[in-house]
Amino acid sequence: MSRTRLERVRAAVGIASLALQQIEDDLGADDVDQEELAAILREFIEDTDPPGGFMAAVAQLLTVAARRAEQVEPDRDGDASCPLHEAAALIIDNAGQRLIWAARALHPQGDLA
């Protein structure tokens, strides 16, 4: 029996939540030093897999949701799509840049361009 789209999304969100919990546990470990913390932070923003890093992938997900909202929102007035586009931009412009600054402050070697 095939699962519904919402069930697949719930399962994927559950998997992502477990992965993020693992990262949170690793970040909280007593033996994480500043160099390793900087390297972990860089993993969220460096061009790895997916291209552009984790933060870019989350922003892309929100952008896709915004584009779909543009097509289905009542009156096509942007009440749903605009906040989604803004959230995507904030992730890239604000969160991503702040991760770079934090990583550089912890360990300047390996700076991103």
N, C-alpha and C positions, 0 to 999 in steps of 0.2 A: 504494500500500500504506500503510495507516495505521500510525503509530508507536504503540508501547506507551506507557502512562502513564509508566513509568520513563524511557523515552527522551525524552519531552517534558519531564519534570522535569530530566533531565540537561542538555538543551539550554537550558532556562530558567536553570538554575544557571550554566551556562557564560556565557550572556549577562550575567547579573548580575555574575559574577566579572570579566568584561571591563570592565563599567561601573565597578565598584569600583576596578579597577586604574587606570582613567583618572583617577578622583578622587584616588587615592593619588599618581599622577604629578603631578597639579595641585597637591596639597598640598606635595609635595616641591620644587616650583619655587623657584628662588632669589629670585624677585621677589614672592613672596606676603608681603604685610605683615600686621600684626595686624588691621587692619580687614577685609581680604579674608578672612583666615583665620576671623574671627568670622562673617562672612557665610556662608562655606562650612559652618561648623558648624551655623549656624541652618537651613540647607537640610535637614539631617537631621531636624529636629524641628518645623519650622513647619508650619502648616496649608497645605499646597500640594496637589499631586496625587501620591499619594493623600491624602485627608483625614487630618490628623494627622502627616504626614511619613513619611519612610522608616523611622524607628525604630518608629513605630506599625504600619506595614505588616508589618515583620518580627515584631513581637509578635503581631499578628493571625494571621500564618501559623502561628506556634507554638501559638497558642490553638486554631486549627482542627485542627492535628495532635493536640493534647491531647484534644480532644473526640472525635476519631476513635479515639484510643488507649483512651479510656474504654469505647468500644463493643467493641473487639476484644482488649484485653489479657486474658491468662489470669487467671482468678479475679477479674477486675475489682477488683484490690487497690490500684490506683494506682501500681504500680511504674514504669509508663511514663508515665502521664498526669500525675502530680504533678510530676515534674521538668520536663515541658514547660510546665505552667502556671506553675511557679516561674521558668523561664527567661523566659517572656513578661513576667511581672511585673518581673523584674530589669531587663529592657530598658527598660521604661517608667519604673519607679520609680528605678532607679539610673543606668543609662546615659543615659537621656534627661535626667534632672536634671543630671547631670555635664556633659553637652554644653551645657546652658543656662548653668551656672556658668562654664564655660570661655569661652564666647562673650562673656558679660558681662565677664569679667576682661580679655579682649582688647580689647573695644570695647563700652562700656556703652550707647551709643546703639542704639536699636532693640530694647531689651529686650523679651522676651516677658512677657506678664502672668502 
